[in-house]
Amino acid sequence: MKWKDLDTPSLLIDREIMMDNIRNMQSYADKYHVHLRPHTKTHKMPALAKLQVDAGAKGITVAKVGEAEVMAENGFDDIFIANEIVGEVKLNRIKKLAETIDISFGVDSIEQCEIIENVFRNSQKPANVLIEIEVGENRSGVIEERDFIHLVDYIKNCDHVTLKGVFSHDGHTYKAKDLEECRHLYNEAQKRTLHFAQLAEERGSKLETVSIGSTPPLLHDFGVMEGVTELRVGTYILMDVSQGNALGSYSRCAASVLTTVISKPTNERVITDVGAKGLTMQSRSEGICATKGIGYIKNSDGVHIDQLFDEHAIIYNEAFRNQVAIGEKVQIIPNHICPVSNLYDYAYLISGDEVIEAIPILARGKMQ
């Protein structure tokens, strides 16, 4: 089947570009003698995660317990949930997974660990946790050294919680004004993560894992500092407009949304049949990943989606309006691929003009 014959909207993945992206990031990790643990929240597809592991990745990362369950059901036995998991219901699900696979997850407070200790009291295996370090994104993670030391000491005295390592996410590099600032923020995040790892070692906690990662710095050869053991990166496999802007090219964007022109009501307006329910309304307003509009028309001369309704994409561009016919199909590179993957039941793997495979997005909607 030709991909242009698919009904729309459809999520497309270019096989050759994707495989190049997988190999390039694995080569980067190998160059610096660190493990690669891809974040599969980007695609939510066990089939793609298998390609990453087959290429050399050491296990996978997920964001939610539900994603971990799907990946475990599909044969993955080394999973890290890069998130604080709170609540007995979710922790009991992790305890069940721990019976058959190696699974770890994030913590950043004693209160959280108190609940974990109680839930795992009757488990044959302890809960394996990594402490998250806040490195500048202003999200979750330990900020103060004294809080970190108290948390390390508390875990040391737990009978059912084991400290496996530390992790951080330098997501603020997305907002770097240029590549030099991106490099600086990335290096400072590494130093801060390694500093906290050293604090844990000084308290007598031998760490197996020091995990870092976000895609923008790792698209460029900024290096990996000694002491880091793992790169935890996600978007690189499919890429999107924001990552393409950080790279300076959309040539590595493997994913696109196929959509049909359904109306041309004015001399400059074009309407297609994908809206916020198939593309998301996300954009980035500053830095090297800043986006224009709400999606880029692939292979166009700078044509972007100007507005989204639930089921309609609106483009205001007279030249583009005169180039396309009603019924014609075009591809949109999303601003941010991760939420887009969560909007489709299948992604269509394509090569050249052909559809190779319809891949089920089995972790779609697994947000709990």
C-alpha positions as CSV (number, residue, x, y, z in Angstrom):
1,M,0.0,0.0,0.0
2,K,1.2,3.5,-0.8
3,W,1.2,5.8,2.2
4,K,-0.6,8.5,0.2
5,D,-3.5,6.1,0.0
6,L,-3.9,6.0,3.8
7,D,-7.0,7.6,5.3
8,T,-6.4,10.7,7.3
9,P,-5.3,11.8,9.7
10,S,-2.6,9.2,10.1
11,L,0.7,9.1,12.0
12,L,3.6,8.2,9.7
13,I,7.1,7.1,10.7
14,D,9.9,7.1,8.1
15,R,11.8,3.8,8.7
16,E,15.2,4.8,7.3
17,I,15.3,8.2,9.2
18,M,14.2,6.5,12.4
19,M,16.8,3.7,12.2
20,D,19.5,6.3,11.5
21,N,18.4,8.2,14.7
22,I,18.5,5.0,16.7
23,R,22.0,4.1,15.5
24,N,23.3,7.6,15.9
25,M,22.3,7.9,19.6
26,Q,23.5,4.5,20.4
27,S,26.9,5.3,18.8
28,Y,27.0,8.5,20.9
29,A,26.5,6.5,24.1
30,D,29.0,3.9,23.0
31,K,31.6,6.6,22.3
32,Y,31.5,7.8,25.9
33,H,31.2,4.3,27.4
34,V,27.8,4.9,29.0
35,H,24.6,3.0,28.8
36,L,21.6,4.3,26.8
37,R,18.2,3.9,28.4
38,P,15.7,5.4,25.9
39,H,12.6,7.1,27.2
40,T,9.8,5.3,25.4
41,K,7.1,7.9,26.4
42,T,8.1,9.5,23.1
43,H,6.5,6.7,21.0
44,K,4.7,4.3,23.4
45,M,5.4,1.4,21.1
46,P,7.0,-1.8,22.3
47,A,8.0,-2.6,18.7
48,L,10.1,0.6,18.5
49,A,11.5,0.0,22.0
50,K,12.7,-3.4,20.8
51,L,14.5,-1.8,17.9
52,Q,16.3,0.5,20.4
53,V,17.2,-2.4,22.7
54,D,18.4,-4.5,19.8
55,A,20.6,-1.7,18.8
56,G,22.3,-1.8,22.2
57,A,20.2,0.1,24.7
58,K,20.3,-1.1,28.3
59,G,16.7,-1.4,29.2
60,I,14.1,1.3,28.7
61,T,12.6,4.3,30.5
62,V,8.9,5.0,30.9
63,A,7.0,7.8,32.6
64,K,4.0,5.9,34.1
65,V,3.3,2.6,35.8
66,G,0.8,1.8,33.1
67,E,3.5,2.2,30.4
68,A,5.8,-0.1,32.5
69,E,3.1,-2.7,32.6
70,V,2.6,-2.7,28.8
71,M,6.3,-2.9,28.2
72,A,6.7,-5.7,30.7
73,E,3.8,-7.6,29.0
74,N,5.8,-7.3,25.7
75,G,9.0,-8.8,27.0
76,F,11.0,-5.9,28.5
77,D,12.6,-6.9,31.8
78,D,14.7,-3.8,32.7
79,I,12.5,-0.8,33.2
80,F,13.0,2.6,35.0
81,I,10.0,4.8,35.7
82,A,11.5,8.3,35.6
83,N,8.9,9.8,37.8
84,E,7.9,10.1,41.5
85,I,5.4,7.3,42.1
86,V,3.1,8.0,45.0
87,G,0.1,6.1,46.3
88,E,-0.5,2.5,47.5
89,V,-2.4,1.5,44.3
90,K,0.5,2.4,42.0
91,L,3.1,1.0,44.3
92,N,1.4,-2.3,44.6
93,R,1.4,-2.5,40.8
94,I,5.1,-1.9,40.8
95,K,5.5,-4.5,43.6
96,K,3.8,-7.0,41.3
97,L,6.0,-6.1,38.4
98,A,9.1,-6.5,40.6
99,E,8.2,-10.2,41.0
100,T,9.3,-10.9,37.4
101,I,11.4,-8.0,36.1
102,D,14.0,-5.5,37.2
103,I,12.1,-2.3,37.8
104,S,13.1,1.0,39.5
105,F,11.5,4.4,39.9
106,G,12.0,7.9,41.1
107,V,11.7,9.4,44.6
108,D,12.4,12.9,46.0
109,S,11.0,12.9,49.6
110,I,11.0,10.9,52.8
111,E,7.2,11.0,52.9
112,Q,7.1,9.1,49.6
113,C,9.7,6.6,50.9
114,E,7.6,6.0,54.0
115,I,4.7,4.8,51.9
116,I,7.0,2.7,49.7
117,E,8.5,1.0,52.8
118,N,5.1,0.1,54.1
119,V,3.8,-1.2,50.7
120,F,6.9,-3.4,50.1
121,R,6.9,-4.7,53.7
122,N,5.7,-8.1,52.5
123,S,7.6,-8.2,49.2
124,Q,10.4,-10.7,48.5
125,K,12.3,-7.9,46.7
126,P,13.0,-4.4,48.0
127,A,11.8,-1.4,46.0
128,N,14.7,-0.1,43.9
129,V,14.6,3.7,43.8
130,L,16.6,6.6,42.2
131,I,16.6,10.0,43.8
132,E,15.8,12.8,41.4
133,I,18.0,15.9,41.4
134,E,16.5,19.2,40.3
135,V,19.1,20.7,38.0
136,G,17.3,23.8,36.7
137,E,14.1,22.8,35.0
138,N,12.1,23.9,38.1
139,R,10.1,20.7,38.2
140,S,10.3,17.8,40.6
141,G,13.5,16.6,42.3
142,V,15.6,17.4,45.4
143,I,17.0,20.9,45.6
144,E,18.8,21.4,48.9
145,E,21.8,19.3,49.9
146,R,20.5,18.8,53.5
147,D,17.2,17.4,52.2
148,F,19.2,15.0,49.9
149,I,21.4,13.8,52.8
150,H,18.3,13.3,55.1
151,L,16.7,11.3,52.3
152,V,19.8,9.1,51.6
153,D,20.1,8.4,55.4
154,Y,16.5,7.5,55.6
155,I,16.7,5.1,52.7
156,K,19.8,3.5,54.2
157,N,17.8,2.6,57.3
158,C,14.9,1.2,55.3
159,D,14.4,-2.6,55.2
160,H,12.4,-2.6,52.0
161,V,13.8,0.3,49.9
162,T,17.2,0.2,48.2
163,L,18.9,3.3,46.7
164,K,20.0,2.4,43.2
165,G,21.2,5.8,42.1
166,V,20.4,9.4,41.2
167,F,18.9,10.9,38.0
168,S,18.2,14.3,36.6
169,H,16.5,15.9,33.6
170,D,18.0,19.0,32.1
171,G,14.8,20.0,30.3
172,H,15.7,23.7,30.7
173,T,18.2,23.3,27.9
174,Y,15.2,23.5,25.5
175,K,15.1,27.2,26.3
176,A,18.8,27.9,25.8
177,K,19.2,31.0,23.7
178,D,22.0,29.4,21.6
179,L,24.1,26.3,21.5
180,E,26.8,27.7,23.8
181,E,24.2,28.3,26.5
182,C,22.8,24.8,25.8
183,R,26.3,23.4,26.4
184,H,26.7,25.4,29.6
185,L,23.3,24.4,31.0
186,Y,24.0,20.8,30.1
187,N,27.4,20.8,31.8
188,E,26.1,22.5,34.9
189,A,23.3,19.9,35.1
190,Q,25.9,17.1,34.9
191,K,28.1,18.7,37.5
192,R,25.2,19.1,39.9
193,T,24.0,15.5,39.4
194,L,27.5,14.2,40.0
195,H,27.9,16.3,43.1
196,F,24.8,14.8,44.6
197,A,26.0,11.4,43.6
198,Q,29.3,12.1,45.5
199,L,27.3,13.2,48.5
200,A,25.5,9.8,48.5
201,E,28.8,7.9,48.2
202,E,30.2,9.9,51.2
203,R,27.2,8.8,53.2
204,G,28.1,5.2,52.5
205,S,25.6,4.6,49.7
206,K,27.3,2.9,46.7
207,L,25.4,4.0,43.6
208,E,24.9,1.8,40.6
209,T,23.4,4.4,38.3
210,V,23.9,8.1,37.6
211,S,21.4,8.9,34.9
212,I,21.0,12.1,32.9
213,G,19.4,13.2,29.7
214,S,17.3,15.4,27.5
215,T,17.5,15.4,23.7
216,P,18.8,18.9,22.7
217,P,22.3,18.7,24.2
218,L,22.7,15.1,23.0
219,L,22.0,16.1,19.4
220,H,25.4,17.8,19.6
221,D,28.7,16.3,20.7
222,F,28.9,18.1,24.1
223,G,30.5,15.0,25.7
224,V,29.6,13.1,28.8
225,M,31.4,13.7,32.1
226,E,33.1,10.9,34.0
227,G,30.9,9.4,36.6
228,V,27.7,9.5,34.5
229,T,26.7,6.0,33.8
230,E,23.5,6.4,31.7
231,L,21.9,8.6,29.1
232,R,18.1,8.8,29.4
233,V,16.8,10.4,26.2
234,G,13.6,10.0,24.3
235,T,12.6,12.4,21.4
236,Y,15.7,11.6,19.4
237,I,14.1,8.5,17.8
238,L,11.4,10.4,16.0
239,M,12.3,14.1,16.4
240,D,9.9,17.0,15.8
241,V,9.9,20.7,14.9
242,S,11.4,21.9,18.2
243,Q,14.3,19.4,18.0
244,G,14.8,20.1,14.4
245,N,15.1,23.8,15.2
246,A,17.7,22.9,17.9
247,L,19.6,20.8,15.3
248,G,19.1,23.4,12.5
249,S,17.5,20.9,10.1
250,Y,14.3,18.8,9.8
251,S,16.1,16.1,7.9
252,R,16.1,13.8,11.0
253,C,12.4,14.2,11.7
254,A,11.0,10.7,11.2
255,A,7.4,11.3,12.3
256,S,4.7,13.3,10.5
257,V,1.0,13.5,10.5
258,L,-0.7,12.8,7.1
259,T,-3.7,15.1,6.6
260,T,-6.1,16.0,3.8
261,V,-6.9,19.5,2.5
262,I,-10.7,19.7,3.0
263,S,-11.4,23.4,2.3
264,K,-10.0,26.6,0.8
265,P,-12.7,29.2,1.7
266,T,-10.6,32.3,1.0
267,N,-7.7,33.4,-1.2
268,E,-5.2,32.6,1.6
269,R,-6.9,30.1,3.9
270,V,-6.4,26.3,3.8
271,I,-8.2,23.8,6.1
272,T,-7.0,20.3,6.7
273,D,-8.7,17.4,8.6
274,V,-6.4,17.1,11.6
275,G,-6.9,19.3,14.7
276,A,-5.9,19.5,18.3
277,K,-7.1,15.9,18.8
278,G,-4.5,14.6,16.3
279,L,-1.7,17.2,16.5
280,T,-1.9,18.9,19.9
281,M,-1.7,22.6,20.4
282,Q,1.7,22.7,22.0
283,S,4.4,25.2,21.0
284,R,7.6,26.5,22.4
285,S,8.1,30.2,22.8
286,E,11.8,30.7,23.5
287,G,15.3,29.4,22.9
288,I,16.8,27.0,20.4
289,C,13.7,24.9,20.3
290,A,11.3,27.8,19.8
291,T,8.6,27.0,17.3
292,K,6.6,29.1,14.8
293,G,2.9,28.1,14.5
294,I,1.5,24.7,15.6
295,G,3.2,22.3,13.1
296,Y,5.3,22.6,10.0
297,I,4.2,21.5,6.5
298,K,6.9,19.0,5.5
299,N,9.0,20.0,2.4
300,S,7.3,23.4,2.2
301,D,8.9,26.8,2.0
302,G,8.3,27.7,5.7
303,V,4.5,27.0,5.8
304,H,3.2,26.4,9.3
305,I,-0.2,25.6,10.9
306,D,-1.5,28.9,12.2
307,Q,-4.4,27.8,14.2
308,L,-6.0,24.5,15.5
309,F,-9.6,23.7,16.3
310,D,-10.6,20.3,17.7
311,E,-10.8,18.7,14.2
312,H,-9.4,21.4,11.9
313,A,-5.9,22.8,11.1
314,I,-5.9,26.4,9.7
315,I,-3.2,27.7,7.4
316,Y,-3.0,31.3,6.2
317,N,-0.7,31.3,3.2
318,E,-1.8,32.5,-0.2
319,A,1.1,30.8,-2.1
320,F,0.4,27.5,-0.4
321,R,-3.3,27.8,-1.0
322,N,-2.7,28.2,-4.7
323,Q,-0.4,25.1,-4.8
324,V,-2.7,22.6,-3.2
325,A,-6.0,21.2,-4.3
326,I,-9.0,20.1,-2.2
327,G,-8.4,16.3,-1.5
328,E,-4.7,16.6,-1.7
329,K,-2.7,15.1,1.2
330,V,0.2,16.8,3.0
331,Q,2.4,15.9,5.9
332,I,2.8,17.9,9.1
333,I,5.8,17.6,11.3
334,P,4.5,18.1,14.9
335,N,6.0,20.7,17.2
336,H,6.2,18.0,19.9
337,I,6.0,14.4,19.0
338,C,5.5,12.8,22.4
339,P,1.9,13.9,23.0
340,V,1.1,13.2,19.3
341,S,2.0,9.5,19.7
342,N,-0.5,9.3,22.5
343,L,-3.3,10.4,20.1
344,Y,-3.3,7.5,17.7
345,D,-4.0,3.8,17.8
346,Y,-1.4,2.9,15.1
347,A,1.6,4.5,13.5
348,Y,2.4,3.5,9.9
349,L,6.0,2.7,9.2
350,I,6.9,3.8,5.7
351,S,9.8,3.4,3.4
352,G,9.9,5.5,0.3
353,D,6.3,5.5,-1.0
354,E,5.3,2.2,0.7
355,V,3.6,1.4,3.9
356,I,5.7,-1.3,5.6
357,E,3.8,-2.0,8.7
358,A,1.0,-0.7,10.9
359,I,2.5,-0.6,14.4
360,P,0.0,-0.6,17.4
361,I,0.7,2.1,20.0
362,L,0.0,-0.2,22.8
363,A,0.9,2.2,25.7
364,R,-1.4,4.9,24.4
365,G,-3.5,6.4,27.2
366,K,-1.6,4.6,29.9
367,M,-1.3,7.6,32.1
368,Q,-1.9,6.0,35.5
